[in-house]
């Protein structure tokens, strides 16, 4: 039988352990020490925050989905638009239970196209959702195909229209990008240009906020916005940037081939892009607040182009 060492009297344990200060207590210099079982060491008990993290990790393993860095379409409108326009879809997740309304149409079209359908618990959809408003259906797709600026110019040419492009400089909020895509499609723009850095990409939230416009609005993702502006200018497109000191947009000539630069809400349009612009415009403000949300400003300027092109004498 194995013997257990028992400390007797004032005898020191081997190794002089009693000379070391107890964990968490001040040593001879007044410093607080720690050991593997003392202060600063992992405790065998998890705090409430650690338990939540641990539970979250278990939940993530249970509901883990391989998105392949592709696009996630959320909501019935977005998924239905993708089906109607033959967008590549890997799989569609729908909530368990009887389908109703537009969800019935989605399931029928998906089966017709041979797309895999998986019925899952709503909790799983909640976990997968980026927007928090999946409406009982999520589709996973390959990464959305970006286009070239030349494709946008060719689209305008085929339609017999003057090019109408929107350039986003540093817009990082997916809700703003989605809303701008929706407005751009309604206003008849031929495309949106975003940079590869300091910009939101095409995420599930963008898809949901765009309400299906992501299927119609071409997006070019470029390495350098300055080079993109040069390319557009070489094609005869006038560059207009949105700045608070610009002339009122209602007094500016925006009828011709045009690209409108919208800056971020924090920094606005960069100085270099402003210098490359042919002119700057502003939106008149008459209240106490001196600026608009980026997507609202973009919508107003795009529809000023529509007004001048379609309704001015």
N, C-alpha and C positions, 0 to 999 in steps of 0.2 A: 504493500500500500504506500502510495506516494505521501511523503511528509510535507507538511506545510510549515514554512518558517514563521515563527511567532516572535514579535518583538517583546523583549522583557526589560522591565525597568527602564533605565535611561539609556540603554545601549543603542548605539547608532546602527542603522541598517548598512549593509555593505554598499560601498560606493559613495558614502558620505552624503546620502540624500537629504539628511536633516539639515545640512548646511545651506541647502538651497531654499530660498523663500517660497512659501506656498503660493500657488497660482492665484493672481488677483490681489496679492498683498504686497505692500511696499518692501523693497529690499533695503540693504544698509545705506544705499545712496538715495533712497526715497522713490526709486522708480518702481512702477508696477510691473510685475513679471507675468508671464503666461506659460502654459504648457499645453500638451495635447488635450488634456482634459480640463484645462482652466479657461481663463478669459481669452477670447479671440479664436478659440478652437470650435470646430463644428460640434453642436450638441446632438445627442441622440434623439432629442425631441425636436420636432419641427415647429417653428412658429406658425402663426395663422397664415402669414404671407407665404412661407415656404410650403405649407400644406396646399395653399391655393395654386402655387406654381406646380407642385407635384401632381395635383389633380388635373391641372390644365395640360400637363405633359401626357398623362394617361389618356385624357380625352382627345388630344391631338393625334396620338398614336392610333386611337380607335377610329377616328374619323379622317385620317390622313388621306388626301387625294393628290395624285400626281397631275399637276396642271401643265407640266412641260413648258413652263414660262409662256403659255399661250394666253389667249384672251378668254375671259370669263364673261358670258352674257347673262345678265340677271334681269328678271321681270318678263312678263308675258309679251309686251310689245317688242322688246329687243329680240327675244328668241323667235317670235313669229316673223319679224322682218328678215332675220337671218335665213329662216327656212324658205320664205317666199323668194329670196334672191340667191338661193343656192350657195350660201356661205358654207365653207367647210366646217363641219361640226363633228367632233369625236364622239361625244356622248351627251345625253340629256338626262338630268336628274329631276324627277318630279316627286312631289310629296305623296306619301301613301294615302290610299283611299280613293273613292270615286272621283273621277275628273269632272270638272264643271266649267261651263262657259268657254272662254278662249283656250283654256287648258286642254279641253277635249280636241280642239282643232290642232293644237300643237302636237299632241300625242299621235293623232291620225296622220298628220303630214310627216312626222318623224318616222313612223312605221312604213309609210309609203316610200320614203327615201332610203330605207334600210339603216337608219341611224339607231344605235343602241340606246335603249331607254332603261333607266334604273329607278325603281320606286324606292324612296328612302324616307326615313323619319324626318319630320320638320326640323328637329334639333340638328340633324346633319346638314340640312340646307342652311340653317342659321349659322353654323360653324363655317361653312364654305363661303357664305356671302360676304362681300366687301362693302356693299352699299347698305346692308341691313334691311333691304326691302325687295326680297327676291320674288314675292308673290307666288311662291310654291313651285318655281321652276328655275333651274340654272343649266346653262349649256357650256361645256368646255370645248374650246376650239384651238386650232393651231394659232401661232402668233399672227396677229392681223397684218396683212400685207400693206406695206407703205408704198407710196408711189413716188415718182420723180416730179420735179417742178415742170419739166417738159411735158409730162402727161397732162398736167392741169392746163397748160397753154394749148395743147392739142385739143383738149375737151372743149375749151372756149371756141377754138377755131371751127370745130365740127358743128357746134351749135350756132355759129354765125354771130357770136357775141364778143364784146370787148372783155378781155381777161379781168377777173374780179377775184383777188386773192387776199387772204387774211394771214398775217404773220404774227405769231405770239412770241414775245420776248420775255422769257422768265416766268411764264404762268405755270405755277406748280400745283394749284388746287384742281383735283380731278373734276369737282363739281363745276368749276368755271369752264374747263375745257369741254365738258359734256354740253353745257348750256350754250357755249359759243358754237359748237358743231351744229346744234339744233337750229340756232338762229341763222347760221351761215347757209344751211340747207334751205331754210324757208326763204332767205333773201336771194337765193340763186347764185351764191358764190361758187367758184370753180375749185376751191381747195384751201386747205389750211397748212401753213408751214410752221413746224416746231423744231427747236434745236435738240440735239442729243443730250446735252447737259443743261442743268438748271431748268428742267421742264418735266411736267407730268407726261406719262406715256398713255397708251390706250389700255386702261384697266377696266375692271368690272364696274367701278363707280362711274367712269366716263361713259361706258356703254349705257348704263341705266339712266344717267342724267340726260343723255342725248336722245332718249326715247326712240331709238331706232335710226337716228340720223347718221350714226357711225357706219351704217351700211351704204350710205349714199354719198357721204362727204369724203373726198380723197384727202389724205394727210401725208405730207412729205416730212420726213425726219432727217434733218441735215446736220452736218458736222459744224458748219459755220454760217450763222445768219447773215453776216456781212457778204460772204460769197453768194449766198442765195439772193440778196438784194441786187448784187452786181449782175447776176444772171437775168433777173427780171427786168432790170433797166436796159440791158442789152437787147431784150425782146420788145422794147418800146413801152414797158409798163411804168407808169408814174408811181412813185413811192410817197406815201402819205403817212406821217406818224401822229399819234395822239399825244399832245402835250398841253399842259394847262395854259401856256403862254401863246399857243397857236391861234390863228384866226378862227372865229366861230365857224363851225362846220357848215352852217346854213348859208354862209357867204363864200364858201370855197367851191371851186369847180371840181366836182368829183364824178363827172359823167364819163370820162374817157377810161382807157385801160388803167386799172388802179390796183395797188396792193396797200392795205391798211395795216400799220404796225400797232399792236396793242401791247403795252408794257405790263409788268407785274404791278400789283397794288402797292407794294412797298417801295420799289425803286423806279418804276416807270420804264420808259424806253431808254436804252443805253445811249450815252453821248455819241458814240461812234455811229450807231444806227441813225440817230437824229441828224448827224452831219451828212450821212448818205441820202437822207430823204430829200425829195424835191420841195416839199412844203409840210407844215405842221398845222393840225387843226385842234380845236378844243370844243368841248360841249358846255354851253353857258350854264352857270350855276346861280340860282337865285335864293337859296336857303342858307342855313347856318353851316351845313356840311359842304366841304370844298371838293369832294371827289366821289366817284361812283365805283361800284363793284366792277371788276374787269369785264365780266360777261355782260353786264348791263351796258357799259360804255361801248363794248364791241357791237352789241345789238343795235344801239342807237346810230352808230356810225355806218353800219352796214345798211340800215334802212334809210339813211340819208342818201346813200348811193342809189338805192332803189327809187326813192322819191325823185331824185334829179334825172335818173335815166328814164323812168316810166311816166312820171306825172308832171314834170315841169314843162312849160311851153317853150 
